[in-house]
């Protein structure tokens, strides 16, 4: 049973008749008490900006719903794998500090005027189960008054908070590791080939996968397996090679200090949140390989992360991986010839029904 500790804990607030408001000047949900005073622990850290709740005139607030009982505010609900993992569980560390019953979790919709796209909620359910928060869930998108609202301070997020607070890091590591037996593979390559080009990535990634398989790496597509299988794979691995992807946040949360991680950048700022997340959780720097020589961007898709393929200097990638102790034979990592590169780009275009704009990197 989940309860709120009677002992003092400085970053958890409990508020009677709290109001979760969406009609406000700040660019996030506004949480105030029954008198309209801001609940400080509801502040949102996102993309380097701190959005703090503001005082409101309760006489002007129109409440659409009143919710009875005791609920824990879990933050914004993001259906996307990475954002849910990195932001929507960031306040759930408080679960270990509860000693009174709660009726469930309250999330706020970050886009209250837009229908949430959650085609496959299995990941969200699995994550909540793993962290001990398998409780009723309400996703609010209109002004709501809650009889008793518990608001923990955010423990992780995009920007400076990517490193995570000590309470959150301890919580997520212990919960994810619990009752999981590590898999046998000692070398793992986290692949994006399972997306079948639909979400961008590394150009000619099959070449990277082939070279790493020759070095004894297991190719792993995390989006194709349940969360427990992902955890077991990462827990067993001594060496992990991956492009900058959200899967590395799971790797970081598991916090294996003796694990070697190499990140092949596919975006200019691909390590911005992943790097502090890994360092903060494991206390160890990963090998970041920045060898992008060109970007090939689809002309029929605007999403920057999903429309672009980064072409790497394979020869230099091989040398970097060898110097970092990840591979033994860098000499097989030759670059694509011009004709092969153009042929492969045409193949991508046929499969995706598009043309490409190429930006070379000096």
N, C-alpha and C positions, 0 to 999 in steps of 0.2 A: 504494500500500500504506500502511495506517495504522500508525503507530508512536508509541510514547511517547518524547518527547524525553529525551535523556540529560542535557540541561542542566536546571538547577534552575528549576522553575516552581511558585510558592508555593501555587497553588490546585488542584493535581492530586495526588491520592494514589495510590500503587500498593501494594496489600496482598496478601500471600500467604495462601492459605487463608481468605479473607474469608468471613464468614457474613452472609447476607441474611435477616433474621429478621422474622417477622410476629407472633409471640406475645410481646408486650412491653407495657409500661405506657404508652409514648408513643403518640400517635395517628398514627403514621406508621411506615414500615418502619424497622427498626433494623439498621444495618450496623456490624459489629465485625470485628476481626482474629481470628487463630487463637487468641489468648489471652483474647478477650472484651473487649478494649479498644475504645472507640468510634472510628470513623473520622470525624474532625471535618468533613471536606469533604462528608460525606453529609447534613449538616444541611439541613432543609427549611424554606424561607420560604414561608408561605402565610397569606393573609388577615391580615397584620399580626402573625403569631405565628411565632417561631423554634422549631422542633422539633428538638432536638439528639439524636444517638444516645447511648445509655447503655451503661455497663459491664454485662456479663452474666457469670454463672457458667457456663462452657462445659460443666461436668459435668452441668448440668441442661437443656442445649439438646438437643432432638431434631431431627436433620437428616433431612429427607425425601428430599433429592436432593443428589448431588455432581456438580458441573459442571467438567469439565476444560478447560484452555486459558486464554486471556487474553481477558477481556471488559470492555467499557466500561459502567459504570452510567449510564443515561440519565435516571433518576428515575421518577416515577409515569407510568403510561400512561393517558391520558384519551382515550377515543374521540371526545368532543365536539370539534368544530372549534376553538372558541376556546381551550379548556383544553389541547388538544394543542399548538396553536400557541404558546401563551403559557407553558406549563409543561413539556410533554413534550419539547421541543427545547432546553430552557434549559441543559442541560449539554453539548450537542453541540459547543459552541465549541472544546472540547479536541481535536477531531479534527484541527485544523490544527497541533497541537503533539505529534503522535504520530510516533515513528520506530521502532516495533517492531510486528510484525504483531498484529492482534487478530482474534478469531474472530467477533465480532459485538457486538450491543447487548443489554444487560439492562435491562428495565423492570420495575418492581414494580407490582402491582395495588393501587390505593388502597383498593379494597374487596375484600379477598381472599376473603370469603365470598359475594360476589355475582358472578354471571356477567357478564363485560364485554359491553356492547352496542356492537358495531362493525358496523353493517349494511352500510356502504360504506367499506372501508378504502382506497379509491383516494386520498383526500386525504392520509392518513398516508404512503402509499407515495410520492406525489408530493413531499411535503415532505422526507422522508428523502433522496430522490434529489437534490432541489435543493440540499441542504446537504452533499452528499458523504458521506451515511451510508447508502448503499444496501447494507446488510449484513444477515446473518442476525439475526433478532430473537427473543429469549425474553422472555415476560411471566411473571414469577414470582408465585405466590400462596401458596407454602408455603416453609418454612425450607430454604434452599439454601446449600451451601458451594461457593465458587468458587475454583478453583486459583489464579488470578491476576486480581484485580479492580482496574480503574482507575476512580477516583472523582473526577470534576471537581466543583468547587464550582458551585452553582446560579447561573446568570447572569441569570435573569429570573423573575418570578412575581407572583402577586396580592399587593397590599399595597405596602409601601415599596420592594420590589424591582422594581416595575413599570417603574421608570426604566431598569433593565438595567445590567449592569456594562459597562465600556468594552470588555472582550474579547468579550462576547456581542454588543454592538451592532455592532462592526466585523465580526464573523463573519457575523451574519445579514444585514446589508446587502449585503456583498460576494457572499455565496452566492446570495441571491435575485435580485440584479440581473444576475448573470452570464449572458451570451449571450441576453439578452432584448431584443427590439426594441420600443420604446414604441409604443403605438397612437396613432392620429391625434387622437382626441377630447381637446380641451383643457379641457372642463368636464364633470364627471361627478357624477351623483347616485346614491348607493348605495341602492338600493331594497330594501324588504322585501316588496313586493307578490308576489314569486315564491313566498312561503310560503303564499299564499292564505288569510291570516288565521290559519293554524294556530299561529303563534308570536308572537302579539301584535304590538305595534309602535305606529305612529302612527295615530290615528283619522282617517279620511278622507285617507289618504296619497295616493290617486290625485289629489287636488286639489293637493297639494304637487308631485307628479310633473308634472302638467300645467303648473303655473306655471313650474317650472324648465325644462321643455322649451321653453316660449315664450322663455326667456332663452338658449337654445342648449345646454342641458345634455343629455347622453346619460344615459338611465336604464339602470342596470346592476345585474343580479342576480347577485352573485358565486357563490352556491350552485349556479348552473346551468352553470358553465363550469369547465374545469380550472384548476389553480393558475397555470400559466404565462400563461393568458389574463387572470387577475386581475392578475398582476404587470404585464403589458404595459399594461393599462388604467390602473392607478394611476401607472405611470411616465410615461405620456404626459400625464396630467392636470395642468393648472396650478391648477385650482380643483376642490375636492371638497366636496360637501355630503352629509351622512349623519346618520341618527339615531345614537345611541350604540349601536354594534354591534361584534361581534368582528372584522368586516372591517377596521375601522380599525387593528387591530394589524398587519395586513399592510401597510397604508399607512405606519404608523410605522416598521416594520422596513426599508422601502425608503429612508427618510430623505432626502427631497427638501427641502432647505432653502428653496428658492424656491417651494414649493407652499403655497397658501392652503387651509386646511381649516376648515369650519364644522360644528359638531356640534349637532344638534337633540335636546335631551334628551327621552327617553321614559320615563326612570326617575329617581327622586329623586336617586340617587347614581350616575347613569349614566356620569359622567366620572371616577369615583374612580380607576380603573386606566388608562383610556384617556388621560386628560390627561397624567399623568406619563410614560406610555409615549411619546406623541407628542413632548412637550417634551424628554425625555431623548434621543430618537433624532434629532430634527430641529433641536433648539435653538431652536424657534419655537413660540409660543403659538397654538393654534387659537382660532377664535371659538366660544365655548360659548354657545348660545342656550337659556335656561331660561324658556320661555313656556308651561308646562303649566297649563291652566286646570281640567282634570278628568281623573280616571282612570275608565275603564269596564272593570270586571273580570267575566269570565265566571263563572257560578255552577256550572259543571260541570268545572272544571279547577283544580287546586291550584298548579301550577307558576307562581310569581309573574311570571316574565319572559315566559311564553308565554300567560298568561291575561288580560293587561292591555293595554288600548289607551289611550295618552295623547292627550287632545284638546288641541291647541295653540291659542293665541290667534294665528290666522293673520295678523291685521292687524299685530301687533307683530313676528311672525316676519319679515314682509316688510320692515318698517322696519329691523330688525336686520341682515338680509342686505344691504339697500341701504347702510346705514351702513358695513358691513364690506367693501363693494366686490364683493359676489357677484352682485347683480342691479341692473338699471337701473329697473325699473318696480314699485315697492312698492305702488302704488295698486290693483293687481289682487288683492292678497292680502286679500280681505274675509273676515270670519268667516261661519260657517254660521248661517242663521236657525234658530229653535227647531224649526219643523216639519221642515226638512231634516235637522236633527241627529237628531230622533226617528225619522224615516223611515229614515235610514241605520243607526241603531242597531238598528232592527227587522230590516233586511236582514242585518246581521251575525248577529243572533240566529237567523234562519232558516237561514243557511248553516252555522252552528256548532251548531245544535240546543241553544240555551241561552238563559238570560236574563242580564241584566247588573245589577250593582250599581255605582252611580255615586258617586264621591267628588269633590266640588268642592274646588278649591284656592283659598284666599283670595288 
